[in-house]
Amino acid sequence: MKSLVDLAQVIRTKNAGPFELTIDIIFKDRETYERIKKNNSLNASVIAKLYGVPEEDILSAIYFDPACAFKATMKRQIPCGAFGERDIYGAQQHAPLLGLLVEWGDCDAADP
């Protein structure tokens, strides 16, 4: 297992309209990205568990090869701007990702 924080260059969230939130995880290099993708270390199930939502609330969870990124879009629990909503831009929702350990698989001799 490896910490996502150690593997990613960018971990962020943002609004995808008033009812959805997008997660972007951009990896430091192609090798790391390909290894995460090969192990399917990130997927809708992982995101749902991490955020404590039903998997049906994860609208998409994809690996985006051109950017060496994983992207997920999920339903917002409270619509943007609604009473009780505390993050109108959706930019403060990445915290659960910061403690995530991802499958890394068997390490080669060259891997630390």
HELIX and SHEET records of a PDB file:
HELIX    1   1 LEU A    4  LEU A    7  1                                   4    
HELIX    2   2 ARG A   30  ASN A   39  1                                  10    
HELIX    3   3 ALA A   44  TYR A   51  1                                   8    
HELIX    4   4 GLU A   55  ASP A   57  5                                   3    
HELIX    5   5 ASP A   65  ALA A   67  5                                   3    
HELIX    6   6 ALA A   95  LEU A   98  1                                   4    
SHEET    1   A 2 LYS A   2  SER A   3  0                                        
SHEET    2   A 2 LEU A 101  VAL A 102 -1                                        
SHEET    1   B 4 ALA A   8  ASN A  15  0                                        
SHEET    2   B 4 GLU A  20  PHE A  27 -1                                        
SHEET    3   B 4 ALA A  69  LYS A  75 -1                                        
SHEET    4   B 4 ILE A  58  PHE A  64 -1                                        
END                                                                             
